[in-house]
């Protein structure tokens, strides 16, 4: 990792600290971001979260499940988080494409 950060720091001139770390993380993307693919993945996330996600955890459906019991025992926490996924997926899908 030190080599990656050092190489990235050199490639980005005077960047250091958190700026260098951010640039190193972004450099891991191979080629330009496919904003269409991101939008599609975000819409898929939105469609499979919120009420569609919580409906998959009805009371009494814990037998043979690999899911954490918290999905059933802490629904006051789980349901809003599932809705947050819907909201975030919808928001991300609306981001404009990066101009070329």
RABEL-V490344 format. One record per residue. N is the residue number from 1. SS is DSSP state (H for helix, E for strand, C for the rest). PSI is psi as a letter, one per 40 degrees, with the letter a starting at -180 (* if undefined). OMEGA is omega in degrees with one decimal (999 if undefined). Layout:
n=N ss=SS psi=PSI omega=OMEGA
n=N ss=SS psi=PSI omega=OMEGA
This chain:
n=1 ss=C psi=d omega=179.8
n=2 ss=H psi=d omega=178.3
n=3 ss=H psi=d omega=179.3
n=4 ss=H psi=d omega=-179.4
n=5 ss=H psi=d omega=179.8
n=6 ss=H psi=d omega=178.9
n=7 ss=H psi=d omega=180.0
n=8 ss=H psi=d omega=179.1
n=9 ss=H psi=d omega=178.9
n=10 ss=H psi=d omega=-178.1
n=11 ss=H psi=d omega=-177.2
n=12 ss=C psi=f omega=174.3
n=13 ss=C psi=b omega=-171.8
n=14 ss=C psi=e omega=-179.9
n=15 ss=C psi=h omega=177.4
n=16 ss=C psi=i omega=176.9
n=17 ss=H psi=b omega=-175.4
n=18 ss=H psi=d omega=178.5
n=19 ss=H psi=d omega=178.1
n=20 ss=H psi=d omega=179.0
n=21 ss=H psi=d omega=179.4
n=22 ss=H psi=d omega=-179.9
n=23 ss=H psi=d omega=178.5
n=24 ss=H psi=d omega=178.6
n=25 ss=H psi=d omega=-179.0
n=26 ss=H psi=d omega=-180.0
n=27 ss=H psi=e omega=-179.9
n=28 ss=C psi=e omega=175.4
n=29 ss=C psi=h omega=-177.7
n=30 ss=C psi=h omega=178.6
n=31 ss=C psi=a omega=-178.1
n=32 ss=C psi=i omega=177.4
n=33 ss=C psi=h omega=177.4
n=34 ss=C psi=g omega=-174.9
n=35 ss=H psi=d omega=176.9
n=36 ss=H psi=d omega=178.0
n=37 ss=H psi=d omega=177.8
n=38 ss=H psi=d omega=179.2
n=39 ss=H psi=d omega=179.7
n=40 ss=H psi=d omega=178.3
n=41 ss=H psi=d omega=179.6
n=42 ss=H psi=d omega=177.2
n=43 ss=H psi=d omega=176.8
n=44 ss=H psi=d omega=177.2
n=45 ss=H psi=d omega=-178.7
n=46 ss=H psi=d omega=-177.8
n=47 ss=H psi=d omega=-175.2
n=48 ss=C psi=e omega=179.0
n=49 ss=C psi=a omega=-178.8
n=50 ss=C psi=b omega=-178.5
n=51 ss=H psi=d omega=177.9
n=52 ss=H psi=d omega=177.5
n=53 ss=H psi=d omega=-177.3
n=54 ss=H psi=d omega=177.7
n=55 ss=C psi=e omega=178.9
n=56 ss=C psi=e omega=-177.1
n=57 ss=C psi=f omega=179.3
n=58 ss=C psi=i omega=178.5
n=59 ss=C psi=h omega=177.7
n=60 ss=C psi=e omega=-177.5
n=61 ss=C psi=f omega=-176.8
n=62 ss=C psi=e omega=-176.2
n=63 ss=C psi=h omega=179.3
n=64 ss=C psi=e omega=-180.0
n=65 ss=C psi=i omega=175.0
n=66 ss=C psi=e omega=-179.7
n=67 ss=C psi=i omega=176.4
n=68 ss=C psi=h omega=177.8
n=69 ss=C psi=e omega=-178.8
n=70 ss=H psi=d omega=177.9
n=71 ss=H psi=d omega=179.8
n=72 ss=H psi=d omega=-174.1
n=73 ss=H psi=e omega=-179.2
n=74 ss=C psi=f omega=-177.9
n=75 ss=H psi=d omega=177.4
n=76 ss=H psi=d omega=175.4
n=77 ss=H psi=d omega=-174.1
n=78 ss=H psi=d omega=-176.5
n=79 ss=H psi=d omega=177.3
n=80 ss=H psi=d omega=177.8
n=81 ss=H psi=d omega=176.9
n=82 ss=H psi=d omega=177.5
n=83 ss=H psi=d omega=176.2
n=84 ss=H psi=d omega=177.6
n=85 ss=H psi=d omega=177.5
n=86 ss=H psi=d omega=-177.5
n=87 ss=H psi=d omega=-179.8
n=88 ss=H psi=d omega=176.9
n=89 ss=H psi=d omega=178.5
n=90 ss=H psi=d omega=179.5
n=91 ss=H psi=d omega=-179.3
n=92 ss=H psi=d omega=179.9
n=93 ss=H psi=d omega=-177.8
n=94 ss=C psi=e omega=-179.6
n=95 ss=C psi=h omega=-178.6
n=96 ss=C psi=i omega=175.9
n=97 ss=C psi=i omega=177.7
n=98 ss=C psi=h omega=179.2
n=99 ss=C psi=i omega=-179.9
n=100 ss=C psi=* omega=999
